[in-house]
Amino acid sequence: MAIEERFEEYFAALDRSGNKDRCYLCCRSPAEVKRFFGFDEDGTPIDAPEYGLEDVVMADLDVMSYAGIRPVCAVCQLNYDALFLLEDDQRTLPMLLEQMRDERDRLWPDASG
């Protein structure tokens, strides 16, 4: 994809998300996602000398997807993928989402009770 098209995709996604360059699900910024994976914003490892890493850089700096209806980060995509690797993926996630929607008071009890 040409760089102009990537800019257009990025700015269109910002428009869709209310001008917020954050993951729609977890609200991490691109810099926070890189830090989660152990890299600085420029793609170099944070603790390279401590772990004896040499000439290591994050090969692909695209830690956010702007192609969907809202920006999604690589951490949330990995979490989603992991959920579907579970044997009971077709039951657990829908049940959990239903509980979060319909049984909030039971899941998060009142602090006074």
Buried (B, 14 or more C-beta within 10 A) or exposed (E): EEEEEEEEBBEEBBEBBEEBBBBBBBEBBBEBBBBBBBBBEEBBBEEBEEEEBEEEEBEEEEBBBBEEEBBBBBBBBEEEEEEEEEEEEEEEBEEEEEEEEEEEEEEEEEEEE
